[in-house]
Structure formats: structure tokens, C-alpha cells
Amino acid sequence: MEIQRREYKDVMNLRDWTLMFGRRKVGKSYLIRKYLKHDLYFTVTRDLQAFYPDGEIRPLRDALRELGETLRREGTVVVDEFQRMPERYWEVFGSLSQHGKLVLVGSSFRISKKVFDSRSPLLGFVMPFRLGLIHYAEALHAVRDPLLALLYKDPWVIPFVRDVREVQDRGYQLYMVTKGLVGEIFEEEERQLTTLYEAILMSLAEGEWNTSVIAGSLAGKGLDVTASSVSGYLDVLASLGLVEKMEIFGPKRRARWYYRLSSPILSLMFYAEAKYNVSVTESVGELPLGREVQFAVGELLAEKHGGIMAYSPHEDIDVVILRDGRPVIGYEVKMGELDRREAERAVSRIRNAGIPRVGLVSLRDRPGFDADESLGPEELRQIADEISVRVLQ
């Protein structure tokens, strides 16, 4: 199936020379091929040749010659996997900068730093376009199933998972893909997937987020790190698109950022390895879907309210929506049914934290308790529809 995403309009309306970059398998090439009218498209292969959509493989020098001719005719050219192109060829583009439309597609975050470096021959000629995961609103609008939609935020999952139960049934296969995908990211960044980085990803997948706690966990595994060095490693992982930094809200907060894995499927599969050693046992037990639901729903509600999502781990408030740094509403989010006692405790926690409005969310049924907002699966679908209509028009 196809999930139409809001970025398609940006791709259709590209005017400037552009570098589209982002983690591998987030849909960059698909969007470009489908929504950008181009006169020439080729992919740079690992052995530095040019692969054309019709299957032809030509020397890279020949492709660059054709690129120049097409741009001089004011045509549109796409160079995919641009990060593989040796920098010695970049000088070629300078003399062509007043002609045509050039779109460079790179499956590496490091390429953006190189292109926009002060010494880059492309600086001043190319504008950045960063592509991440599919927004939850578009995924839910298309899929209708709140659980499946959160998995489909990562588009490579779509052909392989038809039901959320398959995440456990196909856990070994999905883990091997995610591990390979992460390893490829590090390879593209000219660094190996070291034990240290893998251990940090595992810690995040298990729900650890505080740098001091992560450092202590890694020390227990024989890795010599400090909280400050872990913070630096997390920033690297964030720059690679693997980790998301979320603001922490609440009077008890002792840190500013909550760190989590950006991709729900990556988070679940690394949890499966950390908890069940799935790469050896090939079996998976219960997974923390509720945590992934919490943040996916939070993303949706932040869009609904025109704010940003924050988390309050010390006050145990699942989602806090901030506008201009101030809380607008706090939510309790449950996968299953929310009973009266849970609802009353959640309302009390949220109000005691100084948050003016309270929302209750259940993926099973709309909570029937006193709150400013009560949302069930149908209400979440309606919110996703409203957002999608707005952003996809």
C-alpha cells in the first residue's frame, strides 16, 4: 500500500538546486521518482558507476557529461546516492549553477555537513531538504489501525507487516533487517557499528534515557564512559536520524532532554534483542508497544494543538503539549481500556503538575470519564483525517 505524505508537495514544487538527505529507507528515492518530473535520473553505485532506471550501467564520467548537457538545456537532473560520488567531481557543478534544476539525493547525514561546509564547492548553490519518517497523522489516515500506523511510520516495514502481531512472529527477520539498516548507516558515515553505539541503542530501546543511567548501564557491561561522553554519542546518533531528543516537562525535572529511538520498529526490535536475545533465540515475547503508542499519539496531538510534544517522566505524565514553552494540555495514553481509578489518578497527576487541561486517550474505547478531552480510536482517526486533509491539499 502507499501512504501519501505531506512532503510530496515540496518535491513537486522544487525550484532550487537541492540536496535531499536522510536515513536510508525513509522514502527519498520513491518521492523523487513519483513526484518530480525529471529529464535525467541515475544512481551512483558503490563501484562508482552510474545506474539508470532502464537498467543500463554507464561510466560515471559519461553520466556527468550527460548531466551537464541536460542542465544546459534547462532540464531537471536527479543524482541518487550522491554521497558515493567522489568530491573531486563536485567542482563540475559550479559552472552549471545558472542552468536547469539539479536534485542530489543522499542516504547519509554526513553528506549534508560536507555539502554545506565552508570549503565545499557546492556551498551557495544547493539548498537542504531533510526527509525523516512518515508523520503519524498520514499513516493513521491511510491505515486506520492506530497500532499498524505507528509501525508504518518507517516505510520499509509496509511490505513485510500486515498485522501488529507479525512483529513478534517475524521478530528475528525484522531484527536482522533493522540491525543491517543501522549498520549500513554507520558504514555510510565511515564508522563501524561499534559495541559502544550498539549498547547505547539497546539502552534506549529498554526505556533508559538519562545519560547518567545509561553510562552506569554501559559501565556494567565493561564500557568505560561518562554521562557527558554518552551525551556526545547521543548527539551523533541524533544527527544520524536514529535518536530523537524530546523536551522534559515538570518541576521535578533534573535533565532537559528525554532521548528515545526515532523509529518505532527499530526501538521494538532492539528491545527484542536486549530482552530476548532474538538474534540467537529467534523468538520474541511481549514488546513495549504501549511506549511507542504514547509517543506516536503525542505527535498527533501536538499537531492537533499546534504545539510541541514533551514528556514528564518524573510526574508520570505520558504526553504534555507545550506552546511557547508553557503547558497547554496533558494526556494519559493507554493501549487498552482505561478504568475509573486509573483515570482519576491520571487527572490528579496532570492537574497537580500545573497543567491547565487534561486529556484521556485509549486505543480500545473512548474513555467515559470527566476530562477536558476524551479520545478513543475513532476520535484519533478523525484528528488524523483533519490534519491530513490540511497538509495533503
Residue pairs with C-beta under 8 A, 6 or more apart in sequence:
1 142
1 143
1 158
2 142
3 134
3 138
3 139
3 142
3 143
3 152
3 155
3 158
4 138
4 142
4 392
5 27
5 31
5 134
5 135
5 138
6 135
6 138
6 391
6 392
7 31
7 131
8 31
8 34
8 35
8 392
9 392
10 129
11 31
11 32
11 35
11 36
12 35
12 36
14 36
14 101
14 103
14 129
15 101
16 101
16 126
16 127
17 97
17 101
17 102
17 103
17 104
17 125
17 126
17 127
18 102
18 103
18 104
18 126
18 127
18 128
18 129
19 82
19 104
19 105
19 106
19 111
19 112
19 115
19 122
19 126
19 127
19 128
19 129
20 28
20 32
20 103
20 104
20 105
20 106
20 129
20 130
20 131
21 28
21 105
21 106
21 107
21 108
21 109
21 111
21 112
21 128
21 129
21 130
21 131
22 28
22 107
22 109
22 130
22 131
22 132
22 241
23 107
23 109
23 132
23 185
23 240
23 241
23 242
24 107
24 181
24 184
24 185
24 188
25 154
25 155
25 156
25 181
26 131
26 132
26 133
26 134
26 154
26 155
26 241
27 131
27 134
27 155
28 105
28 107
28 131
29 80
29 105
30 155
31 131
32 38
32 41
32 78
32 80
32 103
32 105
33 41
33 53
36 76
36 78
36 103
37 76
38 75
38 76
38 77
38 78
38 103
39 70
39 73
39 75
39 76
39 77
40 66
40 67
40 70
40 75
40 76
40 77
40 78
41 52
41 53
41 77
41 78
41 80
42 50
42 51
42 52
42 53
42 58
42 63
42 78
42 79
42 80
43 50
43 51
43 79
43 80
43 81
44 50
44 51
44 60
44 79
44 80
44 81
44 82
44 84
44 85
45 51
45 57
45 81
45 84
46 84
48 60
48 84
48 85
48 86
49 57
49 58
49 59
49 60
50 57
50 58
50 59
50 60
50 62
50 63
51 57
52 58
60 85
60 89
64 89
64 92
67 77
67 79
67 102
68 92
68 96
70 76
70 77
70 100
71 77
71 96
71 99
71 100
71 101
71 102
72 96
72 99
72 100
73 100
74 99
74 100
75 100
75 101
76 100
76 101
76 102
76 103
77 100
77 101
77 102
77 103
78 103
78 104
78 105
79 85
79 102
79 103
79 104
79 105
80 105
81 105
81 106
81 107
82 104
82 105
82 106
82 111
83 106
83 107
83 108
83 110
83 111
83 188
87 114
90 120
90 121
90 122
91 121
93 102
93 121
93 122
93 125
94 121
94 122
94 125
96 102
97 125
102 126
104 115
104 126
106 112
106 115
107 188
108 185
108 188
108 189
109 189
109 239
109 240
109 241
110 188
110 189
110 190
112 128
112 130
114 120
115 122
115 123
115 126
115 128
116 122
116 123
116 126
116 128
117 123
132 241
132 262
133 153
133 154
133 155
133 262
133 263
134 152
134 153
134 154
134 155
135 153
135 299
135 303
135 391
136 149
136 150
136 153
136 296
136 297
136 299
136 300
136 384
137 299
137 300
137 303
137 383
137 384
137 387
137 388
137 391
138 384
138 388
138 391
138 392
139 149
139 150
139 152
139 153
140 146
140 149
140 300
140 380
140 381
140 384
141 381
141 384
141 385
141 387
141 388
142 149
142 152
143 149
143 152
144 381
145 164
146 293
146 296
146 297
146 363
146 377
146 380
146 381
147 164
147 289
147 293
147 335
147 363
148 161
148 163
148 164
149 296
149 384
150 264
150 292
150 293
150 296
151 157
151 161
151 164
151 167
151 264
151 265
152 158
153 263
153 264
153 296
154 263
154 264
154 265
154 266
156 177
156 181
157 174
157 265
160 166
160 170
160 173
160 174
160 177
161 167
161 170
161 174
164 289
167 174
167 265
167 268
167 284
167 287
168 284
168 285
168 287
171 269
171 272
171 276
171 278
171 282
171 283
171 284
172 278
172 279
172 282
172 283
172 284
174 265
174 269
175 269
175 270
175 272
175 273
175 278
175 279
176 279
178 263
178 265
178 266
178 269
178 270
179 269
179 273
179 279
181 266
182 193
182 201
182 242
182 266
183 193
185 240
185 241
185 242
186 192
186 193
186 197
186 240
187 193
189 240
195 223
196 218
196 223
196 225
196 233
197 233
197 236
197 237
199 217
199 218
199 221
199 223
200 214
200 218
200 230
200 233
200 234
200 237
201 237
201 242
201 261
201 266
201 270
202 270
202 273
202 274
203 214
203 217
203 218
203 274
204 214
204 243
204 259
204 260
204 261
204 267
204 270
205 261
205 266
205 267
205 268
205 269
205 270
205 271
205 273
205 274
206 271
206 274
206 275
207 288
207 291
208 214
208 217
209 258
209 259
209 260
209 313
210 255
211 227
211 228
211 230
211 231
211 234
211 255
211 259
212 227
214 227
214 230
215 225
215 226
215 227
215 229
215 230
218 225
218 230
219 225
225 233
234 243
234 245
234 259
237 243
238 244
238 245
238 259
241 262
242 261
242 262
242 263
242 266
243 259
243 260
243 261
243 262
244 259
244 260
244 261
244 262
245 257
245 258
245 259
246 257
246 258
246 259
246 260
246 295
246 309
246 310
246 311
247 256
247 257
247 258
247 308
247 310
247 311
247 322
248 255
248 256
248 257
248 258
248 310
248 311
248 312
248 313
249 310
249 311
249 312
249 317
249 320
249 322
249 327
249 353
250 312
250 313
250 314
250 315
250 317
250 320
250 353
251 353
251 354
252 314
252 315
253 312
253 314
254 314
258 311
258 313
260 267
260 295
261 267
261 270
264 292
264 296
267 291
267 292
268 287
268 288
268 289
268 292
269 278
271 287
271 288
272 278
272 284
272 287
273 279
275 285
276 283
276 284
276 285
278 284
289 335
290 333
290 334
290 335
293 333
293 335
293 363
294 318
294 319
294 333
295 309
295 311
295 319
297 319
297 331
297 333
297 361
297 380
298 309
298 311
298 318
298 319
298 321
298 331
298 333
299 309
300 380
300 383
300 384
300 387
301 309
301 319
301 321
301 329
301 331
301 359
301 361
301 383
302 308
302 309
302 319
302 321
303 387
304 383
304 386
304 387
305 321
305 323
305 328
305 329
306 323
307 321
307 322
307 323
307 328
308 321
308 322
308 323
309 319
309 320
309 321
309 322
310 319
310 320
310 321
310 322
310 327
311 317
311 318
311 319
311 320
312 320
312 330
312 353
315 349
315 352
315 353
316 349
317 330
317 331
317 332
317 346
317 349
317 350
317 353
317 355
318 330
318 331
318 332
318 333
319 330
319 331
319 333
319 359
320 327
320 329
320 330
320 331
320 353
320 355
321 327
321 328
321 329
321 330
321 331
322 328
327 353
327 354
327 355
327 356
328 355
328 356
328 357
329 355
329 356
329 357
329 358
329 359
329 372
329 373
330 350
330 353
330 355
330 357
330 358
330 359
331 350
331 358
331 359
331 360
331 361
331 373
332 338
332 342
332 343
332 346
332 347
332 350
332 358
332 359
332 360
332 361
333 361
334 342
334 361
334 362
334 363
334 364
335 362
335 363
335 364
336 362
336 363
336 364
337 362
337 364
337 365
338 346
338 360
338 362
338 367
338 369
340 369
343 360
343 367
343 369
343 371
344 369
346 358
346 360
347 358
347 360
347 369
347 370
347 371
350 358
351 358
357 372
357 373
358 371
358 372
358 373
359 371
359 372
359 373
359 374
359 375
360 367
360 369
360 371
360 373
360 374
360 375
361 367
361 375
361 376
361 380
362 375
362 376
362 377
363 376
363 377
363 380
364 376
364 377
365 376
365 377
366 374
366 375
366 376
366 378
366 379
367 374
367 375
367 376
368 374
375 383
